[in-house]
Amino acid sequence: MSDPADVFDLVGLTEYEATALEQLLSLGRTTAPNLAEASGIPKARVYGVLEALSDRGFIKVIPGRPKEYQPKSPGEILDRAVENHRQSYESFAADIDSCRDAFLAEYEPRFDRASEDISPTAELFHVVDVGEPSERETRRLYDDAAETLRVITNSFAYLDNVERALAETLDRGVEVSVLFLHPDELPPEKAAIQADIVERLTVEFPAVDLRFSTEKLPWRGTLVDPSMDYDSGEAILLVEEPDVPNHMRQAAITDNGSFVAGMKRYFDLIWEYESTQRPN
């Protein structure tokens, strides 16, 4: 985040609310007319803006004639923003739970009838766009992993987008292995990105096992909890298409236990026989 003021957007403030809170943090305790004068917020709007900030717990209202308004400390504002989102999520989850039985009773029979003619082959994969949709699915796999998580990647340039999920996965005791493409097989700019990522993993996540494939990798992706009984596991993968830009590509997702077991065998063979320890 390049500008600290971007936090106002992050916590969901309107333009007037962000302006008012930013001004209050500079002015301290003041009245609504003074704030309107300092901020340029119309006087007809400023009281509603202050009430909204008070409702979110970002400011204090001091009774009197006239009322005065005082901002909470920056740390308290951030803590309250997190708490507001937590409470909102819990309320949302409770609302979903309250209608779950009725929703399932109504729509599961429809889904089952509509799915009767779908062949096992048709169910092998579904696809999502590369970018935020594929990264969201990747984070979900991290969150769902119970025992093992394996990553095949060129440089793991998307680490920032899965870092939270990776940390929580390791905290649960999941075994995490990352198979990189050897930097000798990468263009210099991508090799430099990889070196930075490897250093971060080594320092911040020392429990992650790292190796480097000496041969080109035909696909990249993540697989979790495969079973050689072919009855569990899920994966997301992206085949190499160097001439196709990422925004035009799709990633495949599968929970077919046999296919994920095959991916595990591929991973293990490369890990054991066609990879090296961290390059010098």
Beta strands, then each sheet from edge to edge (+ up, - down):
strand 1: 59-62
strand 2: 68-71
strand 3: 126-129
strand 4: 148-153
strand 5: 175-181
strand 6: 209-213
strand 7: 219-224
strand 8: 234-239
strand 9: 250-254
strand 10: 275-276
sheet 1: 1+ 2-
sheet 2: 3+ 9- 8+ 7- 4+ 5+ 6+ 10-
end
